[in-house]
Amino acid sequence: MPLHPTVLWAQRNDLLYLTVELSDIKTPQINIQPTKFSFKGKGEKEQNEYEAEIEFFGEIDVEKSKQHLTPRNLLLVLYKKEEGFWPRLQKGSKLNFVKVDFTRWKDEDDDEEEEPAMPAGMEGMGGMGGGMEGMGGMGGMDFSSLLAQAGAGGQMGGMDNLPEDDEDSSDEEEAPKK
């Protein structure tokens, strides 16, 4: 019996992103229809049989849709026939192998032109949309400012009142003189 690959999905007003998370795909059979997507193929190190079938909530334009097979996964960009956000990807009940692709997800009320705002101190980290590859050595992140924001003030708390390191101080206490 074939296994189900994990399928990630995200949407925009006019399109869907589907990613079949399966590495080393051999002999893929990809069938895109206006109301359905199906996939069969061998993958992963063991070259097990995988298959998935999804009946879409709405219709897609097969002619405009694109696919890109890489050694890591299969990416599909499927254009909707009618613009608008779908409440879910598929008709019927939830499919256990379908998950939300949070790296590509945009809510209906998000502005399509605007990049997501970065939290303070993370502006130099580059585009986070594609995963970790945009981080490029953390882009000059200032850890002292992060500590200050976290309430540590850039100092190790409670260590401000330690004595200076003197040459004649030792770890052993001297015995009181009589």
Secondary structure, DSSP 4 states (H G I P E B T S, - for coil): -PBPPEEEEEE-SSEEEEEEE-SS-EEEEEEE-SSEEEEEEEETTTTEEEEEEEEBSS-EEEEEEEEEE-SS-EEEEEEESS-S--SSSBSSSPPTTEEE-TTT---TTS-TTSPPPPPTT-GGG---TTSGGG-GGGGG--HHHHHHHTTSTTS-TT-TTPPP--TT--SSPPPPP-
